[in-house]
């Protein structure tokens, strides 16, 4: 079929064919946030639908060495150490080749220090041989506080230091950094002017961007320029229970039920108790989220992009009615809930695309409460918790429950707070039988109770 | 308010839920578009002459206005010309370098959220004056510096935009080039670029060699981040953008709006004519984009090259009015029909979209169009109006009434500071789907409950 459904990357000038895979290569001294950036970027790209995988050379080293003794392994004059490290890098690159050329990956993130021009030259050659584009992401930082904070957050808990106390670990790690410093050759504006790269300085205060060649690199740069590490929390919740919820009907634009209004009051109390600094509140443009927000007594912003998934011809129907009028559609949805698009409506995949600007702005923001809807909340949650497309449509996002997400180390801490107001359950699990010929009973096996 | 409002009401035009009708929108808590920035921002261009400052200023202003951020551009060259009536030679501009002072800053008011100050601003003193002016007014400042030392690019620049300039209208080309190069030297002697060390507290982007390299420092907020993203995606490589609607559809023939029907026989003929036209244009590396709707895809299939489907290019969602004729809308939803005519840009169909919503969803398409080179976009009437308004800098008021007839290809070619438009009717008859802006009459609204006379409905703005 000639038409491709997803806008793909490229305005390629390179010799590569369109859609040639991209190798992202991190550069920087230890404790400069390379792994943080790698993991976050990988999570973002996978969420927007670009198959991405990260390859952390440190992991390969741990598998090879089994036991980490001390920083001495990283000394520039340790021949044995150098040999092992080179082997690990090669092994990782082989896996990269496997992922990009054979397994259908689109982007690979090669996470290592890559601090010498020689090492980077090897990688560029490897990429050329395999028809990959290369994009370097260098993190430069000399702020001792940031580096110390980094070490405390992610190094102390590392498998390398499992048998050390904090002081020993920090001391060893600082010596480890020293081993790299003398041979570090940062990307150079003149010598490396033909390479494509972004240099991130001082945790995002300044960026140098060179030779962005295609769409995906442009998106990566935009993303990297919007993320920050200032501590903050993101609160996600749905609107209070709505009149249509009670009737077991999906979609629509109804107002809150009595219990939903009760929830709004409890939400206000909860927010006040959390004592959050400069909290922003976002809602969709549907009545039920706005009614919920109105109760908070604080300014809020309405985003049309946060509207619930459009169920097209199935809007305001009960699952029983969908089974009665559109049994084929109902079965197809259970077969691939992420990609299935309601007739004249949307799919979860469409939702993710329309939520991307919301995610981008969430990254820029600090403390924020997003009052939204079931499908929308599942998409946002999948982004923060790195859930796959298969899991996304079945994530549990019950009514009257607030999720507090706090970024920590390489991931996100989740606290779930049920605000003590009863509501219907709107969660429908995947039934066992997804065959289009299934009986009505099988189809409705997992439909939650309603009035 | 300590209790939940018993009920919300929905504003008739924008379909926004508000606590009570007529509540003062400036103090209303919910805002229907995300707040881009809180205080007005001054964007200040920096760079020697012929570095693309005016090109960037105009393009950026056009983009920001299109996405709904009121922006105005002030070009100091124009003010100088008005002040110095006849431009004799570069001596004049050297004198005005010093006099080019506070008079122009005074025109900057806070009516616009973004003001682009297009001038050389090549000295530290000059920039310091601007910074303290902004501080006094509570504006944020963002500098855009364009640095280029490639003589070919500069010469090309001079030819493209300077020789058309009023300064050189009666001059011989070689003489003009010589004079202009002297003008540049005049500025270069005192040029102090933004200093990465000394100016590290400023917010700025430096663009090197027409976008080969960028240095970005201290982006403060959302709008600055969007501006940086935009600037990093635009290019000056010559190319053309072809805009066309799908061929005439079955629903078009029936006078019905929206829906997802296939092409009529004449529509299929158009698809073939389009293929022939594209071939005759002999375009290198043409990309073809369609929506997810049957009629655009059928049209692209005939062209016979690879195409990409964008859901964002789908026609405006007419909600409850989908597949109705205008007569049926008038019969079943007379108030909606009247409201739409009062403010066609902001009016949202019940359970549907507005042109304003369309622009929002088309923004990623525009961003990718900026990155691309030769592209043919096969889309729909309302969508094409939005895209055209972006390229031709049409305001929200005019956008919904732009003419985008069926079976006509518009070829847009960027030149100098704007866009050349060539219209090709491919000679296949089709129905006319264009509805002119109607004259607002006294009897348009049937809502007798409104105490106000109907004519003043025109002035009530529910934004």
Interface residues (C-beta under 8 A of the other chain):
Chain A: X2 X3 X4 X5 X6 X7 X8 X11 X189 X193 X205 X206 X207 X208 X209 X210 X211 X212 X215 X218 X221 X222 X225 X226 X253 X255 X256 X261 X264 X265 X283 X285 X286 X287 X290 X291 X293 X294 X295 X297 X298 X299 X300 X301 X302 X303 X304 X344 X350 X353 X354 X361 X364
Chain B: X1 X2 X3 X4 X5 X7 X8 X10 X15 X16 X17 X19 X29 X30 X31 X32 X34 X35 X196 X200 X212 X213 X214 X215 X216 X217 X218 X219 X222 X225 X228 X229 X232 X233 X260 X289 X290 X292 X297 X300 X301 X305 X306 X307 X308 X309 X310 X311 X312 X351 X357 X360 X361 X368 X371 X372 X373
